[in-house]
């Protein structure tokens, strides 16, 4: 089979090391590996490929790829590929769901603690060489997590790991999930359907967004949702930037409906230098690094290698995406 490797980005952070392609050629000598490091080379090689391990394939391309049988994404979210051409095709899509779950869960807990302990303000005062004992101690906004309610919107591999990490800190975890008939994941107290989101927002101290971006979740946290949110709640978004309405969230941060926010993903990345998020004193901005790890590529390539062996043997693949649902 011919396998196209095209895991590249504008910067090195999300670009597969070339040594990993050499390792795949060594481990699977029975296959022909093509590699692409730019969009033009990707387009040129795609018609030759039976399998693609690729970060981004133009939606319209799938209508003219009769040989392609399987696409492995290096990311958890695959919405950028899922146009009508791919959905209607027999091409199987698998994701990297779970590879970064532990790193993201630890990030969620870290920024939640930072917001609860007013560390953004502490660091601003540190930079200004100001001893802020009285300001912070008497603010009434420093809190502990014990007994607080955390709402996790989207309980896939990331949401499940967030619940597992949060529970030992005394957080009571509720989840919004589409399939409430499934057994509760470990450390989750209750699971509610999406139409009960507003009810859960009204009693949650921390709201974590880890849902995929679909037609149903776009703009999920907007003005209407924020009218129901518990005053002073903390918002953490590690899902997709378009899960939230930025204007509505900024308003809620300014008027106190939201006590703080930790945002790792944004509608447009890099985040515009003029965005109010940078300067709001109750916001932590991180540059899409919640899933950062010492070594992301080794487990990712291991996942692809395992799936390739499964594909060769005709066995079920890991992390198959429901193309109609979007994840």
N, C-alpha and C positions, 0 to 999 in steps of 0.2 A: 504494500500500500504506500501511497504518497502522503506524507504528513507535513503540513505547513505550520511552522512555528512563527507567530507574529505577535509577541508580547512586548510591545514597545510603547513609549510615551515621550512627551516633549522633554522630560527630565529623567535623570538616572533612577529616581526613587521607585518608579513603576516600570522599569525596563529590565527584562529578564537578562541576567548575565550570559554572555555568549558561551561561557564554559558549560552552562546547563544544556545548551543545544548539543555541544560536543558529547556530553555524558549520555544524552538520549540516543545519539547516533551509535555510541559504543554499546549501550544496553539493548538496543533493538536493531541489530545489523541487518535484519531481514526486511526492513522498511527503508524507503527513501525519504530523507528529511530535507525540506526546503525551509529557508529562513528569510524573513522579511523584516526590515527595520525602518520602513517608511510606507506610506499609504500607496504610492505608485507600485512598489514591488509587491505589496500585498495584493493589489488588484490584478497584477500580471500573473501571479502564481495561483490564485484561488481556483481558476478553472481546472488546474491539474490535480487539486488536492482531494483525497478521500476523507481526510480528517484535518481539522484546523484547531490548533491551540492558539487562540487569538483574543486580543483584548477588545478590538473594535472592528466590526465588519459592517459596511454600509448596508442598511436594511434592504435597499433596492437590489443589491447584488445577488441575493439568494434566489431570485427567480431564474437566474441564468447559470446555476451551478449544479448540473445534473449528476456530477460524480460525488459531491460532498454528502457525507452520511452522518457526520457527528462533529459538533463544535464544543470544545472545552473552553470555558471562560476562566480567566485568572482572577475574576472578581466574584463577589456574592451576587451583586445586582446585574441583571442582563437586559434590563429594559431598553437600553440603547439599540440592541439588536432586534428586538421582537416586533418587527413590522408585520404586516399581513402576509408578505411573501414567505417569511420564515415560518410563521404560524401555520400556514396552509401546506407547507412542505413536509416531507417525511424526515427531515433532518432532526436528529436528536441534539439537544443542548444540555450540557451539564455545567454546573457552577462550582465555585470554590467555597461553597457554604461551609462554615465551621473552622476553616484554617486560621482565621484571625479572631475567632470568637473569644478566646481567653484574654487576649491583649485588649480587645475592645471592652470586655466586661471590667477589667481592672481600670481602664481609662474612665469608664462611667462612674465607678465607685470613687476614684480619685477626684474627679471634678465635682462630684456630689458633695464629698467631704469638704473640698475647698470652698464651695459656695456656702455650705452650711456654717463653716467657721469664718466666713468673711475674708478669705485669703486674698481675693482680688483687691479689696480695700487695703488690707495689711501691706501688700506688695507695693501699692501706689504710695502709701505713707513711707515705706522703707526707702523707695527711690527718692523721696523728697526729704529724707532724714528727719521724719516727724515721729515722735513717740506718741502713739495713738491709743494708749491704754484707756483713758476715760471715754474717748469717742466710741471705741468698739465695745467696751465692757457695758456701757450704759445704753447702747443702741437698741437693745431688745431684739436684735435680728440674728444674733449668734445662736445656733441651735445644735442639739445632738440628734442622732438618727434613731436612737432607740424608740421603738413603738410607732415610728412614722409609717405612713402608707406610701409605697412606691407603686406607680402604675407603669407597666411596661406595655407599650403599644407595638405589637409585632413580636410573637414568641417563636421565632425560629431558633437556629443554633445560637445566635448572639443573645437574644432575649432570655433563653433558657440559662445561658452561662451568667448573664447579669443577675438573674434571680438567685443562682447558686452562690455567687460572690456576695450579694447584698444581704442575704438572710442571716449570716452569722453576726452582722452588725445590728441586728434587732429590727430591721426593716420588715414590715409586713407587705408581701408582694401580691398585687393583683395584675391580671393580664387582660388585654384586649386581643382576641384572636378570632379568626373566621370560623375555625372548626372547634366549637365549644364542646362537641360530643367526644372529643379525644380525651384520654386520661390527662389529669393535671401534671405538668412537669414538676420535677423536684423543686421544693422551696417556693412554689406558687400556691397561694391560699385559695384563689378563685380565678376563674376565667369567664369573661363576659364577652358577648358578641359586639361587633362594631357599633350597632345602633344604641348601645348603652355607654358609649364613650363619655358623653356629657355628665352622666350620673357618676361615673368614676372620677372624672376630673374634679367634681365638686368636693370629693373627700380625700384627694391625694395630695401629699406634701411634695412628692417628687414625681415628675412625669418623664419617662424615658421613651424616646422614639427610636425604634429599631426596625420599623416596618419597611418593606420594599416599596418602591414608587410605582403605583398603578393608577388607573383612572379613578379608582375609589379613594386612594390615599393622598392624591395631590391636593395641597392646601388643607390638609386635615386639621391642623391647628391654625385656625383663622379667627376672625372677629367673633363668630358665633360660638366657637368652642371656648374662647377666652372669656366670654360672658359667664360661663359656668365654672371656670377654674377656681379652685380654692385660693383665697387671697394669700399672697406670699409664697405660693408654690414655686418650686425650682423646676426648670425645663432643661432637659439634656437631649440633644439631637445627634445621634450617630448613624441615622438612617440615610436620608437623602435631603438635600437642602429644600427641595420643593414640597416637602411634607408640611412646611409651615408657610404662613403668609407673613413675610418680613415686616411689612408696615404695621400689621396688627400686633405682632410680637414686640416690636419696638415700643409701640404705644403702651402695651401692658407692662413692659419693663419700666417705663417712665412713670406710670401712675400707680405702681405698686401691686397691681393684680398678680404679676409675676415678681417673686422676690429675687430672682436671678436666673441666668441661663448659661449653659455651657454648650457651645455650638462648634461642631467639628466639620460639618458639611454645609454647603451654601448653594443657593440657586445658581450663582455664577462663581466659578473658581478660576483664578485666585479671587478672593474677596476684594471688592473695589476699595481703594484707599479712602474713598469718601463715605463708606458705610458707617452709619452711627454705631454699629456694633463695636467698632474699635474703641470708642471713647466712653461707652456706657460703663459706669463704675461697678455694676452688678453683672457683668458679662465676662465670660472666659471664651476667647476665640482661639481655637487651635486649627492648624492648616491641614485638615483631613489626615490626621496622624493617629487617630484612635486605634487603628489596627497595626501601628508600627511595632515591629519585632526585631530582635537581633538578627534573625534569619527567616525571612518569609519564603524564600525561594525553595529551600530544601523540602519543606512539607508540601508546597504547591506542586513541585515537579513529581514528588512521590505520589500525590493524588492522581496526577495525569498518568503516570506510569502504571499505577494500579488499574485505572480505568482502561488504559490501552490494552493491558493483558486481559481484562474482562471482555473488551470489545473483540479481541482476537478469538477468545473462547466462546463467544456468543452468550456470555453471562450478563446479568443486569448491571448497569453502570451505577456508580455512586453519584448522588446529587443531581439526578435528572430533574430538569425544570419542566413544570407544567406550563407549556407555552400559552395556553388560553388564560390561565390565571396570572402569569407573569413572574412566577418564582418557583 
